[in-house]
Amino acid sequence: MASASRDRVMVDLRGIGDAVRSAAVDRGVTVAALARASIVEAIGPRTDVERPGHEIAIGPRRRITKLTLRLPIADAERLTFMAGHLGLSYGDVVARLVREAPLPQPVAEREADRAALLASNDAMAALSVDLHAFLRLVHLAKREEAEPFAQRLRKMDVAMQAHLDRASKVLSGL
């Protein structure tokens, strides 16, 4: 089994650097990820080779570069804490700060919001079922007198269903 160390290799690309970078951008991965995948493929099926884990796609046409920062220890610790708290990489935090883009809610808050929205949707779905049962009973008892109320409740039920549909789409994106 391969060790978990991070071996580094420098390669002279002898003029194919632009093609390699272009291929990496086309695949939405870093040059290093492309190189690792190519090397593993070249080695072939061996049991003593660790296959690379999932690589973070950088998206087509998004070019990245490595940047080394020298920060006071307290600032570096703050950056580390902030990135973990927000569920972002250090690079994503720095990039958002440079672009003056808003930072997302902390991971814990996003998870709490998602849990609250799921609970609310469950309650709304249960209420919708109860409304249908209630409307059936009212309809059977005094049909003419209940009709205006039944119409309003049907409209409310349609609005609740629309809310549940929208909330489900939002939840699937979280």
C-alpha angles and dihedrals in degrees: 000000000000118000122251092239121123104240114193127208130182116213128194102221092196098215101325095095094106091050091048093049090047092051090050092051091047090053093043095238137109122266089249091054091049091049093049092049091048093049093048089049091049092051090055130206105341125151094214093062119090110223112228114258121237112311120221108248112225093197129245116299094009105121119198135190134193116254126188117207128196108209135167109264093249091054092047090051090048090051091049092049093045093050093050092044091052096040092240135121119253089251092053091051093049092045092052091048092049091049090043087234118157117263117234124249113276114274093249092054092047090051091047091049090049092050091048092049091049091051091047091050091050090051091047091050091051090048090051091054090049091050091054091050091047092050091052091052094045091047091055095049109047107356101180097045093044097049099089090049091045091053092052092047091049090053090049090049091052089050090049091050090050089050091050091049092051093045091050090054091049092047093051088057095053 
